[in-house]
Amino acid sequence: MSDWLGYCIVAGDEIDAQVFGHHHPFRDQKRRWVFELAYGLYDAEVAKLVAALKRIEIKIGALDREEELQKQFLAETPFSSSEALVRRIAEIDSALAENSTHSVDGVSEVVATFDVGKLREDLLLSRAKARQAADEIRKNDGQLRDLTDLLGQLKSQFSRLTRAIISEEWLVDFDFVVCPRCGSDVEPARATDECCYLCLQTPASSSSREAFLAEQDRIVTQIQETESVIASRRESLSSLRALHAELSEQEEILSAQLNSRTQTFVSDHESQIAESASNRAYLAAERNKAEEYLRILERFQLTFSSRQELEEQKAEIEDKIARCELTASASESHIELLEDRLLGYLLQLNVPHFDADLSVTINRKTYLPEISGRTFDELSSQGLKTLVNVAHSLAHHTVAIDNNLPMPGLLVLDGLSANAGRRGFDEDRIRDMYQLLMSVSEEYGDRLQIIAVDNDPPADLWDDLSSMEVLHLTQEDKLIRFRSVAAPNQPAGTE
């Protein structure tokens, strides 16, 4: 509401300096918005289209900058198109293949010249035999450890059997005459022949001495066989170790011969090999660089295709905006009515002008009045600015009433005669302002309420203005009144 009232209240400190506060950035922005709303210049659909158009233009601008970046990036390179890059990559691949062929030919040459192939085959065969011998050595070592453990177990078992045979032979005739636990006398006659006279239990059957001896003989046979196998394994292990040492020595000799012949070839062709390797590294780097350029160009091509889509969208939106602008002729006609009305009021006010004809234009960008080509800020005097401000504000309200435009029917003008003299031309202009205000007030009646605040209106119009006077204020009779606090002996309500 306060933004709309900006068109309804012209303060005394602004009537000769500003048009509805246009020198204040925020108030000026709202003044423009109210003008667009009041005169139908603002349309929600058009606003959406304009916002969409702005977003598309920003994207197109970004693509333009990216295109310029591409031109600058590739300006010093021979790669201006993807076709050139593809040809370059094909050339590099061909050169790499040729380099690889030369390298293979060089290897074939060294193989043919120094009989490296046969020497390498012998070296590989020797290494394979050495690995096989090492595997056999590890296998025999494991078997020998297992046989040694078995021999130890057999000997331990033989010792236990020997002790068992001896125990049965020497302990069978022992007789106890005293109990080993309590020390009491024990007589053999206290039990039968089938029972033990000491514990009075039937003795458990035990292996015979012959069975122990037979088992002892069997173990002796196993011990002899195990010792024979261990001896065989040790002989085999010794032979394998000798073979492995021989193969290892042979491998070292063959390896030294191969290295010697290879180094001879390398020393003879050192520059050629280094040049081939350097050329191969250079070609690989060039290929990677060309592929990077190709990826960049492909990304640019994708953005350019999207640019075409954006251009089509932009043309479509601009066409829609143009169609909407064709329907905005009513808004333009309202502004033209405002210009005609303002010109008519200025003629009634007899404003001074030095051109042959007085002209009025509403700037379509700032929505500010321009009098005979001069902006409001370029007008020559404060008195002239006051006349233009009064005529401009009156024109807005009367055009709005005549054309049913949304504008509050209230106009407050403060300080009409503050910047004018009281003699001659200045007094006539003040009189013209009041006569214009009275005529407009009579014409529009209660549809437009005009309030003029002035300390010194024209004396010859006092009779006419007295009938329209709403409030007369003096230094003694101010607008703000208050009820004083009653004294102790004064009746309440006394002023």
Secondary structure, 3 states (H helix, E strand, C coil): CHHHHCCCEECCCCCCCCCCCCCCHHHHHHHHHHHHHHCCCCCHHHHHHHHHHHHHHHHHHHHHHHHHHHHHHCCCCCCCCHHHHHHHHHHHHHHHHHHHHHHHHHHHHHHHHHCHHHHHHHHHHHHHHHHHHHHHHHHHHHHHHHHHHHHHHHHHHHHHHHHHHHHHHHHCCCCCCECCCCCCECCHHHCCCCCCCCCCCCCCCCCCHHHHHHHHHHHHHHHHHHHHHHHHHHHHHHHHHHHHHHHHHHHHHHHHHHHHHHHHHHHHCHHHHHHHHHHHHHHHHHHHHHHHHHHHHHHHHHHHHHHHHHHHHHHHHHHHHHHHHHCCHHHHHHHHHHHHHHHHHHHHCCCCCCCCCCCEEECCCCCCEEECCEEHHHCCCHHHHHHHHHHHHHHHHHHHHHCCCCCCCEEEEECCCCCCCCCHHHHHHHHHHHHHHHHHHHHHHHHCEEEEECCCCCHHHHHHHHCCCCCCCCCCCCCCCCCCCCCCCCCCCCC
